[in-house]
Amino acid sequence: MTDPQTTKKKKGQLRRASADPVKTQQQKGREGGITLQGAFKYISALVLLAALVLVHKHDPTILTNLLDSWIGFSEHWETFQPGPAIDNIGRLPADVPKRDAVVSAFKRDAMGDDEYHPISQKGSNLSQAGGIGYTVIDSIDTMLLMSLDQEHARARSWVANKLSFERDGNFNTFETTIRVLGGLLSAYHLSSGDPIYLEKATELANRILPVFESPSGLPHPMINLAAGTGVQNSDFTGLVSTAEVSTLQLEFKYLSHLTGNDVYWKSVENVMRIIKAARLPHGLASIFMSVEEGRYVTSAIRLGSRGDSFYEYLLFKLKPVKNGSEPVYSDMYDDAMAAIHNHLIQKSTKSKMTYTAELIPEEDASGEVSWRLTPKQDHLVCFLGGSLMLGATRTGALIHPVSVPPRHKELTASGQRDWKTGVELVKTCMDTHDTATGLSPEIVHFRIASDGMDSNSMAPADWYIKGARPGAFPPYDARYMLRPETVESLFLAYRLTGDQLYRDHGWNIFQSIEKHCRVPTGGYATIVNVDEVPARHEDKMETFLMSETLKYLYLLFDDSDTLPLDRYVFNTEAHPLPIFEPTIRTGFS
């Protein structure tokens, strides 16, 4: 018999084992006929059902408590949450030493231009015409949250005196909106209304507005900030990413709220009207749309890159409304979550881990398109676990607010479904951190019955890094880019449950980042192989380390009075904005 502890220690090695790429997903067949074992299972199920009926008649709460335990709920806070209880004012208290350790890590970072290269200690810009402060602006609200007054004063001075949007170069519409516009708006709010941030945000938004001047109304993927013209992406001519066009709404709507100018609101609201009208029969979104026609084009369907934040914003980020909600977005969210469960949620072969697959279109000689289910999950998908848990307490709640953690009777059937799936997805994402470095790879593939690995004694039980072979240069899938998605879900899960387990996982990830990504020259670098120690570094520090990863870790260990989830919403770059009462209502249904 294999010792479980031995198996766990070897898991990181098994992930690196040579594995053939997964090329197809075959339907699982069922053998005909009834075996003696099958008949026994059937009779046992009937006996169990009869027993449960008798138990329910005697004491209905017994089954309710069993259901709560299975789904991940609890009728009593103390039975669910093994860590520190809510304090006497109804707050999850801070873990001050761990929170302060995250602050120290943030202070070691250096501000570059658009991007920072920590090994060479140089900055670089995204355009030859000059940068627009991606690194600085992406970091300001984190400085304000951490009360880093000196660092904030330096950053504010840079914004006031050096930031210029008069750049004759092409910038990604989506990235510029979520990082720079979102960062300025969050800084404006958290600085108690410093006018310099709103002034710069308004200027930038006005320069971005021409992207909406397309035949369909979908925004162009690039913007020339100096010329004020939308630009096509040369790699995907005529196409726009679904995630990118649907993830501009929060920033532009909040700016309308602040300025009273509804042009920002109407521009992005029209995008959602177009997307709703383009709905595909199954309710899922392909990752590309036609900027000319405003419809989906045949392309992959996934919850990772180019698809992720479409679903993220449907959840709660397009409904910044106090004391109510926009019904159209609730309907779109419910529709999308049902489709995800019907088509993309899968279970791994051995441990029955919950994961999300992708649908890949394939065209035959006659032009007929079929869809191949592929067991591939990006690290980007790990936002979904915590977001589903949050959605269950919002769109799936029968009462407001729900308990912490929620009782199953407080949620609708769909809310219970989403909560259970969210909890399981967080567990799966944590399992992908079971590597030599303790960090999750960019992409994992899950085992399926037809992958041909069963004859390989070194094959992993549930998931593996595709193309990873001992001695070979690691594939792109094996890297860790300082991404925040897992810690985002841990933050949300902890706030919604108070379960110490989520803080423990977050602390382990933080320690792994400190150990393997921190470089002696200052800052943190991408590592090219999560299953290699000592880690090899790539000379690049993504700005989302400061705006998202370290911010979510800080919030995970801070008390729950900081940015409470019923008063704040985070954009997809983790810039917090207040939930507000809009004066403009949705213009479509």
Backbone torsions as a table, in degrees:
resi	resn	phi	psi	omega
1	MET	NA	136.2	-179.3
2	THR	-77.5	133.0	176.5
3	ASP	-72.1	124.3	-177.5
4	PRO	-56.6	-37.7	-179.4
5	GLN	-66.4	-38.8	177.9
6	THR	-63.0	-43.2	179.6
7	THR	-59.5	-43.7	-179.0
8	LYS	-63.0	-40.2	-179.2
9	LYS	-65.2	-30.6	-176.7
10	LYS	-86.1	-6.0	-171.7
11	LYS	-60.4	-42.3	179.5
12	GLY	-60.3	-36.6	177.6
13	GLN	-67.2	-39.2	-178.8
14	LEU	-65.5	-32.4	179.6
15	ARG	-62.1	-28.4	-175.1
16	ARG	-88.3	-2.4	-176.0
17	ALA	-63.9	149.1	177.9
18	SER	-61.3	133.2	-178.9
19	ALA	-144.2	136.3	177.6
20	ASP	-70.0	143.1	178.7
21	PRO	-60.4	143.0	176.4
22	VAL	-80.4	119.5	-176.1
23	LYS	-107.3	-26.7	-177.8
24	THR	-138.2	160.9	173.1
25	GLN	-124.1	108.0	-178.4
26	GLN	-91.6	148.5	176.2
27	GLN	-68.4	139.7	178.9
28	LYS	-80.5	123.7	178.9
29	GLY	-85.6	163.2	177.1
30	ARG	-120.2	131.4	178.6
31	GLU	-76.0	140.1	-179.9
32	GLY	-77.6	167.5	177.3
33	GLY	91.3	155.7	179.2
34	ILE	-111.8	120.3	178.9
35	THR	-88.2	165.0	176.2
36	LEU	-59.6	-39.9	178.6
37	GLN	-63.4	-39.3	179.1
38	GLY	-65.9	-41.0	178.0
39	ALA	-63.0	-39.7	178.9
40	PHE	-62.2	-43.6	179.0
41	LYS	-62.3	-37.9	-179.0
42	TYR	-65.4	-46.4	179.8
43	ILE	-64.5	-40.1	179.3
44	SER	-61.8	-39.7	179.5
45	ALA	-64.1	-39.6	177.8
46	LEU	-64.3	-41.5	179.0
47	VAL	-63.6	-44.1	179.7
48	LEU	-62.4	-41.1	180.0
49	LEU	-62.7	-42.7	179.1
50	ALA	-63.0	-40.3	178.7
51	ALA	-64.3	-40.7	179.9
52	LEU	-64.7	-36.7	177.8
53	VAL	-62.8	-43.7	179.1
54	LEU	-64.0	-41.6	179.0
55	VAL	-62.3	-42.3	-178.1
56	HIS	-63.1	-39.6	178.8
57	LYS	-64.9	-35.7	-178.7
58	HIS	-74.4	-45.1	-178.0
59	ASP	-153.8	95.5	-177.2
60	PRO	-58.8	-25.5	-175.5
61	THR	-69.3	-22.7	-179.8
62	ILE	-63.1	-47.3	179.5
63	LEU	-67.7	-36.1	178.7
64	THR	-61.1	-43.5	-179.7
65	ASN	-67.5	-37.4	176.8
66	LEU	-63.4	-41.9	178.8
67	LEU	-64.1	-42.3	177.6
68	ASP	-57.5	-46.2	-177.9
69	SER	-63.3	-40.3	-178.3
70	TRP	-67.4	-42.0	-177.2
71	ILE	-78.8	-25.9	-177.9
72	GLY	109.3	17.0	177.4
73	PHE	-100.9	177.4	172.9
74	SER	-154.9	139.7	173.8
75	GLU	-73.1	-18.6	-177.5
76	HIS	-131.9	130.7	179.9
77	TRP	-54.2	-45.8	-172.2
78	GLU	-63.2	-30.5	-176.7
79	THR	-78.6	-15.9	-178.3
80	PHE	-98.2	-35.9	-165.0
81	GLN	-109.0	104.7	-175.6
82	PRO	-82.4	-6.3	-177.4
83	GLY	-92.8	-156.3	-179.0
84	PRO	-64.7	136.1	-178.0
85	ALA	-76.0	166.5	172.9
86	ILE	-59.8	137.7	-177.5
87	ASP	-78.1	-176.5	-170.7
88	ASN	-72.2	-2.5	174.4
89	ILE	-114.8	20.0	174.7
90	GLY	74.5	33.5	-174.2
91	ARG	-123.5	143.4	169.4
92	LEU	-79.1	118.6	-173.8
93	PRO	-73.3	160.7	179.6
94	ALA	-78.2	149.1	165.7
95	ASP	-99.0	89.2	-167.7
96	VAL	-61.2	-46.4	-179.3
97	PRO	-59.0	-42.4	-178.9
98	LYS	-72.1	-38.8	177.1
99	ARG	-60.4	-43.8	-178.7
100	ASP	-69.4	-28.4	175.8
101	ALA	-65.3	-37.1	176.8
102	VAL	-66.6	-39.1	177.0
103	VAL	-60.8	-43.5	179.2
104	SER	-61.5	-38.6	178.1
105	ALA	-64.2	-40.9	179.6
106	PHE	-63.8	-40.0	-176.9
107	LYS	-67.4	-20.6	179.5
108	ARG	-77.9	-13.8	180.0
109	ASP	-72.1	154.5	177.0
110	ALA	-115.5	142.8	179.1
111	MET	-84.8	125.0	176.8
112	GLY	-104.7	-143.8	178.3
113	ASP	-94.9	-116.0	173.6
114	ASP	-73.4	-39.7	179.5
115	GLU	-133.5	154.2	-179.1
116	TYR	-121.8	138.9	179.5
117	HIS	-115.0	101.4	-167.2
118	PRO	-71.5	-25.8	-178.8
119	ILE	-75.7	-47.4	178.2
120	SER	-82.9	-10.1	-179.6
121	GLN	57.3	45.5	179.5
122	LYS	-127.2	155.7	173.4
123	GLY	-106.3	158.4	175.2
124	SER	-142.6	159.1	-178.5
125	ASN	-114.1	157.8	-176.9
126	LEU	-83.1	-7.3	179.9
127	SER	-139.9	145.0	176.0
128	GLN	-65.4	-19.7	179.2
129	ALA	-77.6	-8.6	-179.6
130	GLY	121.1	167.4	-175.9
131	GLY	-96.1	171.8	178.0
132	ILE	-126.5	24.7	169.0
133	GLY	76.6	34.1	-179.6
134	TYR	-50.7	-52.0	-174.3
135	THR	-65.2	-46.6	-177.2
136	VAL	-64.4	-52.7	-173.2
137	ILE	-69.4	-34.5	177.8
138	ASP	-63.5	-18.6	-173.7
139	SER	-101.5	-13.7	-168.6
140	ILE	-63.1	-46.1	-176.3
141	ASP	-67.7	-28.0	174.5
142	THR	-66.4	-39.8	176.0
143	MET	-60.0	-43.6	-179.1
144	LEU	-65.1	-41.9	178.7
145	LEU	-62.9	-37.6	-177.4
146	MET	-85.6	1.6	-179.1
147	SER	57.6	39.7	177.0
148	LEU	-89.8	81.3	-170.2
149	ASP	-65.8	-42.0	-178.5
150	GLN	-66.4	-44.5	179.5
151	GLU	-63.1	-40.0	179.7
152	HIS	-66.1	-40.5	179.5
153	ALA	-60.8	-39.9	178.9
154	ARG	-66.3	-43.3	-179.8
155	ALA	-66.9	-40.8	179.7
156	ARG	-63.3	-39.9	178.3
157	SER	-61.8	-38.5	178.8
158	TRP	-64.7	-44.0	179.6
159	VAL	-62.2	-43.6	-176.2
160	ALA	-70.4	-35.3	-169.3
161	ASN	-111.0	-21.2	-173.9
162	LYS	-122.6	-21.0	-177.2
163	LEU	-69.3	128.3	177.1
164	SER	-137.4	135.9	175.5
165	PHE	-102.2	6.5	178.1
166	GLU	-81.9	68.9	-175.6
167	ARG	-118.2	115.6	-179.8
168	ASP	-82.9	67.7	-179.9
169	GLY	-151.6	165.2	-176.8
170	ASN	-95.8	126.1	-179.7
171	PHE	-120.5	144.4	179.7
172	ASN	-65.0	125.2	-176.9
173	THR	-58.8	-47.9	-177.5
174	PHE	-63.8	-51.6	-177.0
175	GLU	-64.3	-39.5	179.8
176	THR	-65.0	-36.4	-179.9
177	THR	-70.8	-51.5	-173.5
178	ILE	-72.8	-31.8	-176.3
179	ARG	-90.7	-51.5	-172.5
180	VAL	-87.9	-54.9	178.8
181	LEU	-62.5	-46.4	178.2
182	GLY	-62.4	-39.9	179.2
183	GLY	-64.9	-40.3	179.0
184	LEU	-67.1	-41.4	-179.4
185	LEU	-67.4	-39.5	177.3
186	SER	-66.7	-41.4	177.4
187	ALA	-61.6	-38.6	177.8
188	TYR	-59.9	-46.2	-178.5
189	HIS	-68.1	-48.2	-174.7
190	LEU	-72.1	-19.1	176.1
191	SER	-90.8	13.2	-179.6
192	SER	61.2	36.7	171.3
193	GLY	89.9	35.6	175.8
194	ASP	-63.0	117.0	-171.0
195	PRO	-63.8	-24.0	-177.7
196	ILE	-62.8	-34.3	-178.3
197	TYR	-72.1	-40.2	178.2
198	LEU	-69.3	-37.8	178.4
199	GLU	-60.3	-46.8	-179.6
200	LYS	-69.2	-36.9	179.3
201	ALA	-64.5	-42.4	-180.0
202	THR	-65.3	-42.5	177.3
203	GLU	-60.0	-45.0	-178.3
204	LEU	-64.9	-44.5	-179.4
205	ALA	-61.0	-39.5	178.6
206	ASN	-63.9	-34.7	178.0
207	ARG	-73.6	-26.5	-179.3
208	ILE	-82.6	-28.0	-173.3
209	LEU	-48.7	-36.1	-179.2
210	PRO	-60.2	-15.6	179.5
211	VAL	-64.3	-23.0	-178.4
212	PHE	-80.4	-4.0	-179.6
213	GLU	-86.8	66.9	177.8
214	SER	-119.0	165.5	-179.5
215	PRO	-56.6	-34.3	-177.6
216	SER	-93.8	-22.9	-172.2
217	GLY	97.9	-10.7	172.1
218	LEU	-70.3	140.5	-176.5
219	PRO	-71.9	144.7	172.7
220	HIS	-64.7	150.2	-175.3
221	PRO	-72.9	-19.4	-177.6
222	MET	-130.1	155.2	177.7
223	ILE	-135.1	132.1	169.5
224	ASN	-89.8	107.8	-170.8
225	LEU	-67.6	-32.8	179.9
226	ALA	-76.1	-44.4	-177.0
227	ALA	-79.6	-21.7	-177.8
228	GLY	68.6	42.2	-178.9
229	THR	-130.1	141.4	173.6
230	GLY	-74.7	145.5	-173.9
231	VAL	-130.5	141.2	176.0
232	GLN	-74.1	154.3	172.8
233	ASN	-86.6	118.5	-175.5
234	SER	-63.5	-23.5	179.8
235	ASP	-78.2	-26.7	-178.0
236	PHE	-136.8	68.4	-175.0
237	THR	-59.2	129.2	177.7
238	GLY	82.5	-1.0	-176.9
239	LEU	-116.9	153.1	172.5
240	VAL	-131.5	149.9	178.0
241	SER	-75.9	131.6	-179.5
242	THR	-59.3	-44.5	180.0
243	ALA	-61.7	-41.2	-175.4
244	GLU	-68.6	-42.3	-177.3
245	VAL	-74.6	-22.4	-177.3
246	SER	-95.7	6.2	-175.1
247	THR	-121.2	40.3	175.6
248	LEU	-116.4	-9.2	-167.1
249	GLN	-66.5	-44.4	-172.5
250	LEU	-61.3	-46.8	-177.1
251	GLU	-66.1	-45.8	-177.9
252	PHE	-69.3	-35.4	178.9
253	LYS	-69.0	-39.5	179.0
254	TYR	-66.6	-36.3	177.4
255	LEU	-64.6	-38.4	174.4
256	SER	-60.2	-41.6	179.0
257	HIS	-60.9	-40.9	-177.2
258	LEU	-74.8	-37.3	-172.8
259	THR	-98.5	-18.4	-174.6
260	GLY	77.1	7.7	-180.0
261	ASN	-97.9	112.1	-173.8
262	ASP	-82.1	-0.5	179.9
263	VAL	-63.2	-34.7	179.2
264	TYR	-66.8	-45.4	-179.5
265	TRP	-60.8	-50.0	-174.7
266	LYS	-65.3	-33.3	-179.5
267	SER	-63.8	-45.2	-177.7
268	VAL	-81.6	-28.6	176.9
269	GLU	-64.1	-36.8	178.7
270	ASN	-62.6	-33.5	177.9
271	VAL	-61.0	-44.9	-179.2
272	MET	-69.1	-31.4	175.3
273	ARG	-63.4	-42.5	179.3
274	ILE	-64.5	-44.3	-178.7
275	ILE	-64.3	-41.8	179.3
276	LYS	-63.7	-41.1	-179.8
277	ALA	-67.0	-24.6	-177.5
278	ALA	-88.3	5.9	-174.0
279	ARG	-45.7	133.7	175.2
280	LEU	-84.8	155.9	-174.5
281	PRO	-55.7	-34.3	-177.3
282	HIS	-84.6	-8.7	177.3
283	GLY	88.3	-3.2	177.9
284	LEU	-93.7	164.9	-177.9
285	ALA	-112.6	125.7	169.6
286	SER	-68.4	158.2	-172.0
287	ILE	-80.5	-8.3	178.6
288	PHE	-129.1	146.4	173.5
289	MET	-128.3	158.1	176.3
290	SER	-85.4	122.5	179.6
291	VAL	-71.6	-19.8	178.6
292	GLU	-81.6	-42.2	-171.1
293	GLU	-105.2	-13.7	179.0
294	GLY	68.3	33.9	178.8
295	ARG	-133.1	163.4	176.7
296	TYR	-70.9	145.3	170.9
297	VAL	-110.3	157.6	-177.9
298	THR	-63.7	112.8	-177.4
299	SER	-160.1	172.1	-175.4
300	ALA	-58.8	152.8	174.0
301	ILE	-117.6	119.4	-179.3
302	ARG	-157.0	165.8	178.1
303	LEU	-100.5	5.7	177.5
304	GLY	-95.5	-139.9	-172.5
305	SER	-56.2	139.2	179.6
306	ARG	70.2	0.4	175.9
307	GLY	-127.4	-24.7	-167.0
308	ASP	-56.2	-58.6	-169.8
309	SER	-75.3	-10.4	170.2
310	PHE	-60.1	-48.6	179.5
311	TYR	-71.7	-36.2	179.9
312	GLU	-59.7	-43.9	-176.1
313	TYR	-77.2	-25.4	175.3
314	LEU	-63.3	-31.9	-173.8
315	LEU	-58.9	-63.5	-174.3
316	PHE	-147.8	-4.4	-172.9
317	LYS	-89.0	-9.8	175.2
318	LEU	-101.5	10.0	-177.9
319	LYS	-126.6	56.7	-179.0
320	PRO	-77.5	62.2	-172.3
321	VAL	-122.1	125.5	175.4
322	LYS	-76.6	143.5	173.7
323	ASN	57.0	36.9	177.7
324	GLY	167.1	-171.6	179.5
325	SER	-151.9	164.9	175.6
326	GLU	-89.8	109.8	-174.3
327	PRO	-56.5	-34.2	-176.8
328	VAL	-63.1	-38.2	-179.9
329	TYR	-74.6	-34.2	174.0
330	SER	-61.4	-42.7	179.1
331	ASP	-64.5	-43.2	179.3
332	MET	-64.6	-39.1	178.7
333	TYR	-65.2	-47.9	-179.8
334	ASP	-60.0	-41.0	179.2
335	ASP	-62.6	-45.3	-178.2
336	ALA	-67.9	-41.3	-179.1
337	MET	-66.7	-37.3	175.8
338	ALA	-63.0	-41.6	180.0
339	ALA	-65.5	-39.5	177.9
340	ILE	-60.7	-45.2	179.9
341	HIS	-67.5	-34.6	-178.1
342	ASN	-74.5	-29.3	-169.4
343	HIS	-122.9	-27.4	-170.2
344	LEU	-114.6	-26.1	-178.7
345	ILE	-73.1	126.1	-177.6
346	GLN	-132.2	168.8	176.1
347	LYS	-119.8	139.3	177.8
348	SER	-70.3	159.4	-171.3
349	THR	-67.3	-44.8	-172.5
350	LYS	-90.2	-61.7	-172.8
351	SER	-92.6	0.3	179.7
352	LYS	57.9	39.4	174.1
353	MET	-69.1	141.7	175.1
354	THR	-83.1	129.9	176.6
355	TYR	-146.1	171.4	178.2
356	THR	-110.3	130.8	177.7
357	ALA	-95.2	177.3	176.7
358	GLU	-119.5	151.6	173.8
359	LEU	-108.3	121.3	-177.3
360	ILE	-111.4	124.2	-179.6
361	PRO	-76.0	140.3	176.7
362	GLU	-133.7	130.3	-176.6
363	GLU	-108.0	129.8	179.3
364	ASP	-88.3	-177.3	-174.6
365	ALA	-61.7	-27.8	-178.4
366	SER	-87.8	0.0	179.6
367	GLY	91.5	0.1	178.0
368	GLU	-74.2	136.5	-178.9
369	VAL	-103.2	129.3	172.2
370	SER	-120.8	166.3	-174.9
371	TRP	-119.3	127.3	179.5
372	ARG	-102.8	123.5	177.7
373	LEU	-80.8	120.6	-175.2
374	THR	-117.0	127.2	-175.1
375	PRO	-80.7	58.6	-176.9
376	LYS	-115.9	133.6	178.2
377	GLN	-134.0	122.8	175.1
378	ASP	-73.4	152.8	170.9
379	HIS	-59.4	-29.6	178.8
380	LEU	-56.0	-28.8	-177.9
381	VAL	-67.6	-17.4	-174.3
382	CYS	-68.8	-4.7	170.4
383	PHE	-67.6	-25.4	-166.0
384	LEU	-69.3	-35.5	-177.2
385	GLY	-57.5	-55.7	179.2
386	GLY	-64.7	-36.1	-179.4
387	SER	-66.9	-38.1	176.3
388	LEU	-64.7	-39.6	177.6
389	MET	-62.8	-42.0	177.6
390	LEU	-65.8	-42.8	178.7
391	GLY	-60.3	-36.4	178.9
392	ALA	-62.6	-31.9	-179.8
393	THR	-88.2	-3.8	179.0
394	ARG	-111.2	-77.7	-177.5
395	THR	-74.0	-20.4	-178.8
396	GLY	-104.3	18.9	-176.9
397	ALA	-99.3	141.4	175.6
398	LEU	-89.8	-22.3	176.6
399	ILE	-133.8	159.4	177.6
400	HIS	-136.6	128.2	-4.7
401	PRO	-82.7	160.7	175.7
402	VAL	-82.7	168.0	177.7
403	SER	-70.0	167.5	175.8
404	VAL	-121.1	106.4	-6.2
405	PRO	-73.8	165.5	-176.5
406	PRO	-69.8	144.5	170.0
407	ARG	-80.0	145.9	-174.4
408	HIS	-64.1	-28.8	-179.7
409	LYS	-72.6	-10.7	178.4
410	GLU	-84.8	-8.2	-174.9
411	LEU	-117.0	151.0	173.5
412	THR	-70.2	173.2	177.9
413	ALA	-60.1	-42.3	178.7
414	SER	-69.5	-33.6	176.2
415	GLY	-64.4	-42.0	176.4
416	GLN	-62.9	-41.8	177.1
417	ARG	-60.0	-47.4	-177.6
418	ASP	-67.6	-38.9	178.1
419	TRP	-61.5	-48.1	-178.6
420	LYS	-61.2	-45.9	178.9
421	THR	-63.3	-41.0	179.1
422	GLY	-60.9	-46.8	178.5
423	VAL	-58.9	-42.5	-178.0
424	GLU	-69.4	-37.9	178.4
425	LEU	-65.9	-37.0	176.1
426	VAL	-62.0	-42.6	177.8
427	LYS	-60.0	-43.2	179.6
428	THR	-62.9	-45.0	-179.8
429	CYS	-63.4	-35.5	175.9
430	MET	-66.8	-35.4	178.5
431	ASP	-64.4	-31.2	178.7
432	THR	-70.9	-6.9	172.6
433	HIS	-87.8	0.4	179.2
434	ASP	-81.4	71.3	-179.7
435	THR	-127.4	178.2	-178.3
436	ALA	-61.2	-32.0	-179.9
437	THR	-95.0	-12.1	-174.1
438	GLY	79.4	13.2	-179.3
439	LEU	-117.4	148.9	-174.2
440	SER	-86.1	141.0	177.2
441	PRO	-73.1	165.6	-179.2
442	GLU	-63.2	-39.4	-177.7
443	ILE	-141.9	138.1	172.4
444	VAL	-124.8	153.5	171.3
445	HIS	-115.3	144.2	-179.8
446	PHE	-103.1	148.7	178.8
447	ARG	-66.0	140.9	171.8
448	ILE	-131.9	164.6	-173.2
449	ALA	-61.4	-30.7	-173.9
450	SER	-96.0	14.4	-173.8
451	ASP	-81.0	-7.3	176.1
452	GLY	72.7	17.0	-177.2
453	MET	-93.7	-10.2	-172.7
454	ASP	-60.8	-25.2	179.4
455	SER	-79.0	-9.1	-178.4
456	ASN	-95.6	112.2	-176.4
457	SER	-65.9	-19.4	180.0
458	MET	-95.8	4.9	-178.0
459	ALA	-67.1	140.5	178.7
460	PRO	-68.1	154.3	-176.0
461	ALA	-73.8	-40.0	-171.5
462	ASP	-124.6	-46.4	-175.5
463	TRP	-143.4	161.4	-178.6
464	TYR	-154.3	166.2	176.1
465	ILE	-95.9	114.0	-174.6
466	LYS	-62.1	130.2	176.2
467	GLY	82.8	0.8	179.7
468	ALA	-78.3	117.6	-178.6
469	ARG	-130.1	137.7	179.6
470	PRO	-55.2	129.8	177.2
471	GLY	87.0	-14.4	-179.3
472	ALA	-90.6	157.6	176.5
473	PHE	-65.3	133.7	-174.0
474	PRO	-64.2	143.2	176.6
475	PRO	-72.9	167.8	178.3
476	TYR	-56.2	-36.7	-176.3
477	ASP	-59.1	-23.9	-171.8
478	ALA	-83.3	-6.2	-172.3
479	ARG	-82.3	158.3	169.1
480	TYR	-121.5	120.5	-171.1
481	MET	-103.5	23.8	-178.7
482	LEU	69.6	28.4	-175.0
483	ARG	-69.6	153.5	-173.1
484	PRO	-103.0	-5.5	-164.0
485	GLU	-60.7	-40.6	179.7
486	THR	-66.4	-44.3	-178.0
487	VAL	-70.1	-26.9	172.8
488	GLU	-60.8	-47.6	178.8
489	SER	-65.3	-36.4	178.0
490	LEU	-64.2	-40.7	177.5
491	PHE	-60.7	-49.2	-179.2
492	LEU	-64.3	-43.1	-178.3
493	ALA	-63.2	-39.3	179.5
494	TYR	-67.6	-43.9	179.6
495	ARG	-61.9	-32.3	-175.8
496	LEU	-86.8	-16.9	-176.4
497	THR	-125.9	-30.6	-172.2
498	GLY	73.7	11.3	-177.2
499	ASP	-74.2	120.3	-178.0
500	GLN	-59.0	-24.6	-179.8
501	LEU	-53.7	-39.3	-177.2
502	TYR	-69.8	-35.9	174.0
503	ARG	-66.2	-39.4	179.7
504	ASP	-61.6	-44.2	177.8
505	HIS	-61.8	-43.6	-179.6
506	GLY	-62.4	-39.6	178.9
507	TRP	-65.6	-38.3	177.7
508	ASN	-62.9	-41.2	178.5
509	ILE	-65.1	-44.6	178.9
510	PHE	-58.8	-44.1	179.3
511	GLN	-63.6	-36.7	177.9
512	SER	-66.8	-39.8	176.6
513	ILE	-62.1	-44.1	178.8
514	GLU	-60.7	-41.4	-173.8
515	LYS	-76.8	-39.2	-169.4
516	HIS	-110.2	-20.8	-176.4
517	CYS	-106.1	-24.0	179.5
518	ARG	-68.7	137.1	-179.0
519	VAL	-116.6	150.5	-175.3
520	PRO	-60.5	-26.7	-177.3
521	THR	-80.3	-0.9	178.8
522	GLY	106.1	136.1	-179.6
523	GLY	90.1	-169.6	-173.6
524	TYR	-134.3	146.1	-175.2
525	ALA	-124.5	154.7	170.9
526	THR	-61.8	141.4	171.1
527	ILE	-108.5	142.1	-170.5
528	VAL	-87.2	-12.4	179.8
529	ASN	-150.6	111.6	-177.7
530	VAL	-69.7	-14.1	-179.1
531	ASP	-105.2	26.8	-179.8
532	GLU	-129.6	125.6	177.1
533	VAL	-131.4	128.2	0.0
534	PRO	-68.6	151.5	-174.4
535	ALA	-75.4	143.0	171.9
536	ARG	-92.3	136.1	-174.3
537	HIS	-105.0	148.6	167.3
538	GLU	-107.1	137.9	-171.4
539	ASP	-78.3	66.5	179.7
540	LYS	-154.1	131.7	175.8
541	MET	-119.0	108.7	-178.1
542	GLU	-65.8	144.5	-178.3
543	THR	-66.4	-22.8	-179.0
544	PHE	-71.3	-8.9	171.1
545	LEU	-59.7	-45.9	-177.9
546	MET	-80.1	-38.9	-175.3
547	SER	-80.2	-27.7	-175.1
548	GLU	-121.4	-62.9	-169.7
549	THR	-58.7	-54.6	-178.7
550	LEU	-71.1	-30.8	177.7
551	LYS	-66.6	-46.4	179.8
552	TYR	-65.6	-35.4	175.8
553	LEU	-65.6	-42.1	176.9
554	TYR	-59.0	-47.5	-178.9
555	LEU	-67.4	-32.2	176.8
556	LEU	-59.4	-36.8	-176.7
557	PHE	-99.1	-7.4	176.5
558	ASP	-85.0	170.8	179.8
559	ASP	-77.7	161.9	-170.7
560	SER	-77.3	-1.1	172.9
561	ASP	-76.5	-15.8	177.6
562	THR	-82.5	116.2	-179.1
563	LEU	50.9	61.9	179.3
564	PRO	-60.4	144.0	-172.5
565	LEU	-68.8	-17.4	177.4
566	ASP	-87.3	-2.4	-179.7
567	ARG	-123.2	-12.5	-176.7
568	TYR	-132.8	152.0	173.1
569	VAL	-129.0	142.5	-179.0
570	PHE	-103.9	131.5	173.4
571	ASN	-72.9	177.1	-172.2
572	THR	-71.3	-6.7	173.0
573	GLU	-104.6	15.1	176.7
574	ALA	67.7	23.7	173.7
575	HIS	-85.4	116.1	-176.8
576	PRO	-77.3	136.2	175.2
577	LEU	-130.2	147.8	-177.8
578	PRO	-73.5	144.1	171.7
579	ILE	-72.7	129.0	-172.0
580	PHE	-130.0	165.5	176.7
581	GLU	-96.0	106.8	-176.7
582	PRO	-77.2	155.9	175.6
583	THR	-96.6	-7.5	179.6
584	ILE	-111.3	136.4	178.9
585	ARG	-106.8	160.1	-178.6
586	THR	-56.3	133.7	-175.7
587	GLY	-95.8	15.0	177.5
588	PHE	-149.1	167.1	-179.2
589	SER	-143.8	NA	NA
